[in-house]
Amino acid sequence: MSDKRTDLCQTERLAHALSLVSPPLGVLDHDILQKLELLLIAPDRMRGWLEQHCAPYAGRIHVTGTLERCLVFIECPDGRWAVADLSGQAHATRAWPAWARDQISLDSPEQWLSLADLDDRVVKRLSRPRVLLAALYHRESFPLPRFPLGISAVVRAARATLTGEVTLADMQLGVTLNGLVKQVTVPTATTPPGRTNCLLTTGLPQVSSGCSPPP
């Protein structure tokens, strides 16, 4: 999956990956590319956009990894997977977790874009658990917003494992307590009935930390 251009930005690399799945998917105009630039910092929203854009050409989609080395998995019509490192660095340069190194077979590890074979165990590992890291905020105690020290580092470390889906919510930016509870308790496409999301929080007694037991 060699690409001679080295000056591609992340959204252009994503367009190349989409073209590998199905050529029409990679035709993205300037406005869409700009929208995708904003979604790069929100992997869950990026995945949601990709699922809508790729239907019915592609199957399952996972967006994982750290922001500087975002990793996108897109299931092709033939059952194989397109795997793109949007940083443009070769897959072989990534510090893969042991589980991924042993179970993900890349055709072109020396490239940033490669076809790969993934079994159901890998796909499940990429999507479970769904973790929400919340920065809680007592407005009555601290009227001025405070920078949530260390939260970004925790999110980055969790995403680096390539396990599950990790999102961040900050009550200083308008997220309500009821909104947090809804994110944890309402089933989504990636958290079917019977599977409770994981919530990691500190600071408010009304919110408990924990997740459902493994199946």
Contacts in CASP RR format, 6 or more apart in sequence:
PFRMAT RR
TARGET T0000
AUTHOR 0000-0000-0000
METHOD contacts of the structure
MODEL  1
MSDKRTDLCQTERLAHALSLVSPPLGVLDHDILQKLELLLIAPDRMRGWL
EQHCAPYAGRIHVTGTLERCLVFIECPDGRWAVADLSGQAHATRAWPAWA
RDQISLDSPEQWLSLADLDDRVVKRLSRPRVLLAALYHRESFPLPRFPLG
ISAVVRAARATLTGEVTLADMQLGVTLNGLVKQVTVPTATTPPGRTNCLL
TTGLPQVSSGCSPPP
1 20 0 8 1.000
1 107 0 8 1.000
1 108 0 8 1.000
1 111 0 8 1.000
1 113 0 8 1.000
1 114 0 8 1.000
1 115 0 8 1.000
2 108 0 8 1.000
2 111 0 8 1.000
3 16 0 8 1.000
3 111 0 8 1.000
3 112 0 8 1.000
3 113 0 8 1.000
8 16 0 8 1.000
8 88 0 8 1.000
10 37 0 8 1.000
10 40 0 8 1.000
10 70 0 8 1.000
10 86 0 8 1.000
10 87 0 8 1.000
11 28 0 8 1.000
11 33 0 8 1.000
11 36 0 8 1.000
11 37 0 8 1.000
11 40 0 8 1.000
12 33 0 8 1.000
13 84 0 8 1.000
13 86 0 8 1.000
13 88 0 8 1.000
13 112 0 8 1.000
13 113 0 8 1.000
14 36 0 8 1.000
14 72 0 8 1.000
14 84 0 8 1.000
14 86 0 8 1.000
15 26 0 8 1.000
15 27 0 8 1.000
15 28 0 8 1.000
15 33 0 8 1.000
16 26 0 8 1.000
16 84 0 8 1.000
16 113 0 8 1.000
17 72 0 8 1.000
17 74 0 8 1.000
17 82 0 8 1.000
17 84 0 8 1.000
17 113 0 8 1.000
18 25 0 8 1.000
18 26 0 8 1.000
18 28 0 8 1.000
18 53 0 8 1.000
18 54 0 8 1.000
18 74 0 8 1.000
19 25 0 8 1.000
19 26 0 8 1.000
20 76 0 8 1.000
20 82 0 8 1.000
20 113 0 8 1.000
20 115 0 8 1.000
21 54 0 8 1.000
21 57 0 8 1.000
21 58 0 8 1.000
21 74 0 8 1.000
21 76 0 8 1.000
21 77 0 8 1.000
21 82 0 8 1.000
22 54 0 8 1.000
22 57 0 8 1.000
22 58 0 8 1.000
22 76 0 8 1.000
22 77 0 8 1.000
24 57 0 8 1.000
25 53 0 8 1.000
25 54 0 8 1.000
25 57 0 8 1.000
25 58 0 8 1.000
28 36 0 8 1.000
35 49 0 8 1.000
36 46 0 8 1.000
36 49 0 8 1.000
39 45 0 8 1.000
39 46 0 8 1.000
39 49 0 8 1.000
40 46 0 8 1.000
40 67 0 8 1.000
40 70 0 8 1.000
40 86 0 8 1.000
41 67 0 8 1.000
42 167 0 8 1.000
43 63 0 8 1.000
43 64 0 8 1.000
43 65 0 8 1.000
43 70 0 8 1.000
43 159 0 8 1.000
43 165 0 8 1.000
43 166 0 8 1.000
43 167 0 8 1.000
44 63 0 8 1.000
44 165 0 8 1.000
44 167 0 8 1.000
46 63 0 8 1.000
47 61 0 8 1.000
47 62 0 8 1.000
47 63 0 8 1.000
47 165 0 8 1.000
48 61 0 8 1.000
50 58 0 8 1.000
50 61 0 8 1.000
50 63 0 8 1.000
50 72 0 8 1.000
50 74 0 8 1.000
51 61 0 8 1.000
51 189 0 8 1.000
54 61 0 8 1.000
54 74 0 8 1.000
57 77 0 8 1.000
58 74 0 8 1.000
58 75 0 8 1.000
58 76 0 8 1.000
58 77 0 8 1.000
59 74 0 8 1.000
59 75 0 8 1.000
59 76 0 8 1.000
59 77 0 8 1.000
60 73 0 8 1.000
60 75 0 8 1.000
60 123 0 8 1.000
61 72 0 8 1.000
61 73 0 8 1.000
61 74 0 8 1.000
61 75 0 8 1.000
62 72 0 8 1.000
62 73 0 8 1.000
62 123 0 8 1.000
62 126 0 8 1.000
62 127 0 8 1.000
62 165 0 8 1.000
63 70 0 8 1.000
63 71 0 8 1.000
63 72 0 8 1.000
63 73 0 8 1.000
64 70 0 8 1.000
64 71 0 8 1.000
64 73 0 8 1.000
64 126 0 8 1.000
64 159 0 8 1.000
64 162 0 8 1.000
64 164 0 8 1.000
64 165 0 8 1.000
65 71 0 8 1.000
65 159 0 8 1.000
65 160 0 8 1.000
65 162 0 8 1.000
66 156 0 8 1.000
66 159 0 8 1.000
66 160 0 8 1.000
67 156 0 8 1.000
67 159 0 8 1.000
68 87 0 8 1.000
69 85 0 8 1.000
69 86 0 8 1.000
69 87 0 8 1.000
69 89 0 8 1.000
69 94 0 8 1.000
70 85 0 8 1.000
70 86 0 8 1.000
70 87 0 8 1.000
71 83 0 8 1.000
71 84 0 8 1.000
71 85 0 8 1.000
71 86 0 8 1.000
71 94 0 8 1.000
71 162 0 8 1.000
72 82 0 8 1.000
72 83 0 8 1.000
72 84 0 8 1.000
72 86 0 8 1.000
73 81 0 8 1.000
73 82 0 8 1.000
73 83 0 8 1.000
73 118 0 8 1.000
73 126 0 8 1.000
74 81 0 8 1.000
74 82 0 8 1.000
74 84 0 8 1.000
75 81 0 8 1.000
76 82 0 8 1.000
76 115 0 8 1.000
80 115 0 8 1.000
80 116 0 8 1.000
80 117 0 8 1.000
81 115 0 8 1.000
81 116 0 8 1.000
81 117 0 8 1.000
81 118 0 8 1.000
82 113 0 8 1.000
82 114 0 8 1.000
82 115 0 8 1.000
82 116 0 8 1.000
83 91 0 8 1.000
83 104 0 8 1.000
83 106 0 8 1.000
83 113 0 8 1.000
83 114 0 8 1.000
83 115 0 8 1.000
83 116 0 8 1.000
84 112 0 8 1.000
84 113 0 8 1.000
85 91 0 8 1.000
85 94 0 8 1.000
85 112 0 8 1.000
85 113 0 8 1.000
86 112 0 8 1.000
87 112 0 8 1.000
88 112 0 8 1.000
89 112 0 8 1.000
90 109 0 8 1.000
90 110 0 8 1.000
90 111 0 8 1.000
90 112 0 8 1.000
91 106 0 8 1.000
91 108 0 8 1.000
91 109 0 8 1.000
91 110 0 8 1.000
91 111 0 8 1.000
91 112 0 8 1.000
91 114 0 8 1.000
92 109 0 8 1.000
92 110 0 8 1.000
95 160 0 8 1.000
96 104 0 8 1.000
96 162 0 8 1.000
97 160 0 8 1.000
97 161 0 8 1.000
97 162 0 8 1.000
97 163 0 8 1.000
99 125 0 8 1.000
99 163 0 8 1.000
100 122 0 8 1.000
100 125 0 8 1.000
100 162 0 8 1.000
103 118 0 8 1.000
103 119 0 8 1.000
103 121 0 8 1.000
103 122 0 8 1.000
103 125 0 8 1.000
104 116 0 8 1.000
104 117 0 8 1.000
104 118 0 8 1.000
104 122 0 8 1.000
105 116 0 8 1.000
105 117 0 8 1.000
106 114 0 8 1.000
106 115 0 8 1.000
106 116 0 8 1.000
107 114 0 8 1.000
107 115 0 8 1.000
107 116 0 8 1.000
108 114 0 8 1.000
108 115 0 8 1.000
125 162 0 8 1.000
125 163 0 8 1.000
125 164 0 8 1.000
126 162 0 8 1.000
126 163 0 8 1.000
126 164 0 8 1.000
127 164 0 8 1.000
127 165 0 8 1.000
127 190 0 8 1.000
128 163 0 8 1.000
128 164 0 8 1.000
128 195 0 8 1.000
129 163 0 8 1.000
129 164 0 8 1.000
129 165 0 8 1.000
129 197 0 8 1.000
129 198 0 8 1.000
129 211 0 8 1.000
129 212 0 8 1.000
130 164 0 8 1.000
130 165 0 8 1.000
130 167 0 8 1.000
130 188 0 8 1.000
130 190 0 8 1.000
130 191 0 8 1.000
130 197 0 8 1.000
130 198 0 8 1.000
131 158 0 8 1.000
131 164 0 8 1.000
131 165 0 8 1.000
131 166 0 8 1.000
131 167 0 8 1.000
131 197 0 8 1.000
131 198 0 8 1.000
131 199 0 8 1.000
131 200 0 8 1.000
131 211 0 8 1.000
132 167 0 8 1.000
132 168 0 8 1.000
132 169 0 8 1.000
132 180 0 8 1.000
132 183 0 8 1.000
132 184 0 8 1.000
132 197 0 8 1.000
132 198 0 8 1.000
132 199 0 8 1.000
132 200 0 8 1.000
133 151 0 8 1.000
133 154 0 8 1.000
133 155 0 8 1.000
133 158 0 8 1.000
133 166 0 8 1.000
133 167 0 8 1.000
133 168 0 8 1.000
133 169 0 8 1.000
133 200 0 8 1.000
133 201 0 8 1.000
134 168 0 8 1.000
134 169 0 8 1.000
134 170 0 8 1.000
134 171 0 8 1.000
134 175 0 8 1.000
134 180 0 8 1.000
134 199 0 8 1.000
134 200 0 8 1.000
134 201 0 8 1.000
134 207 0 8 1.000
135 148 0 8 1.000
135 151 0 8 1.000
135 168 0 8 1.000
135 169 0 8 1.000
135 170 0 8 1.000
135 171 0 8 1.000
135 172 0 8 1.000
136 171 0 8 1.000
136 201 0 8 1.000
136 202 0 8 1.000
136 203 0 8 1.000
136 204 0 8 1.000
136 207 0 8 1.000
137 145 0 8 1.000
137 146 0 8 1.000
137 170 0 8 1.000
137 171 0 8 1.000
137 172 0 8 1.000
138 203 0 8 1.000
138 204 0 8 1.000
145 172 0 8 1.000
146 172 0 8 1.000
148 170 0 8 1.000
148 172 0 8 1.000
151 168 0 8 1.000
151 170 0 8 1.000
152 168 0 8 1.000
154 200 0 8 1.000
155 166 0 8 1.000
155 168 0 8 1.000
158 166 0 8 1.000
159 166 0 8 1.000
165 190 0 8 1.000
167 183 0 8 1.000
169 175 0 8 1.000
169 180 0 8 1.000
169 183 0 8 1.000
171 177 0 8 1.000
171 180 0 8 1.000
177 204 0 8 1.000
177 206 0 8 1.000
177 207 0 8 1.000
180 199 0 8 1.000
180 201 0 8 1.000
180 207 0 8 1.000
181 207 0 8 1.000
183 197 0 8 1.000
183 199 0 8 1.000
184 196 0 8 1.000
184 197 0 8 1.000
184 198 0 8 1.000
184 199 0 8 1.000
185 196 0 8 1.000
185 197 0 8 1.000
187 193 0 8 1.000
187 194 0 8 1.000
187 195 0 8 1.000
191 197 0 8 1.000
194 212 0 8 1.000
195 212 0 8 1.000
196 211 0 8 1.000
196 212 0 8 1.000
197 211 0 8 1.000
198 210 0 8 1.000
198 211 0 8 1.000
198 212 0 8 1.000
199 207 0 8 1.000
199 208 0 8 1.000
199 209 0 8 1.000
199 210 0 8 1.000
199 211 0 8 1.000
200 209 0 8 1.000
200 210 0 8 1.000
201 207 0 8 1.000
201 209 0 8 1.000
202 209 0 8 1.000
END
